[in-house]
């Protein structure tokens, strides 16, 4: 079964994508539109963590991108 990529921002679902590229594009477009700047990136246990800083408030926004395999029907 094909993997799916789940993108969240501050623990809220942004979207579910069929490729890593589409999920990454959504992340980049979401942060560019809001004028955010990347502060930190890490990859742990198959999950990508991004910390972006908002342009006005300077407060951090936490994004996660994880690969999941949907349940197979039995």
C-alpha positions in Angstrom: 0.0 0.0 0.0 1.3 3.5 -0.8 2.4 5.8 2.0 0.7 9.1 2.8 2.3 12.2 4.2 0.6 14.1 7.0 1.4 17.7 7.6 0.5 19.5 10.8 1.0 23.0 12.2 1.0 23.4 15.9 -0.7 20.0 16.2 -3.5 20.9 13.8 -3.9 19.0 10.6 -2.9 21.0 7.5 -3.3 18.2 4.9 -2.6 14.7 3.8 -0.6 14.3 0.6 0.3 11.4 -1.7 4.0 12.4 -2.1 6.7 13.9 0.1 7.2 16.6 -2.6 3.6 17.8 -2.5 3.6 17.9 1.3 6.9 19.9 1.3 5.5 22.3 -1.3 2.4 22.9 0.9 4.7 23.6 3.9 6.9 26.0 1.9 3.9 27.8 0.4 2.2 28.1 3.8 5.3 29.6 5.4 6.2 32.0 2.6 2.7 33.4 2.4 2.9 34.3 6.1 6.4 35.6 5.9 7.8 33.0 8.3 11.5 32.1 8.6 13.0 28.7 9.3 14.7 28.6 12.7 15.2 24.9 13.2 14.9 21.5 11.4 15.3 18.0 12.8 14.5 14.5 11.7 13.7 11.9 14.4 12.1 8.5 14.1 10.9 9.1 10.6 9.3 12.5 11.4 10.5 15.8 10.1 10.2 18.7 12.6 10.3 22.3 11.5 10.3 25.4 13.7 9.4 28.7 11.9 9.4 32.2 13.4 6.5 34.5 12.7 7.4 37.9 11.1 5.5 40.2 13.5 5.2 38.4 16.8 8.4 36.5 16.7 6.6 33.5 18.2 7.5 30.0 17.0 5.3 27.8 14.9 5.9 24.1 15.0 5.3 22.0 11.8 5.5 18.2 11.5 5.7 16.1 8.4 5.3 12.4 8.9 5.0 9.4 6.6 2.2 7.0 7.4 1.0 3.8 5.9 -2.8 3.5 5.8 -4.4 0.4 7.3 -4.9 -2.4 4.8 -8.4 -3.9 4.4 -8.8 -7.4 5.5 
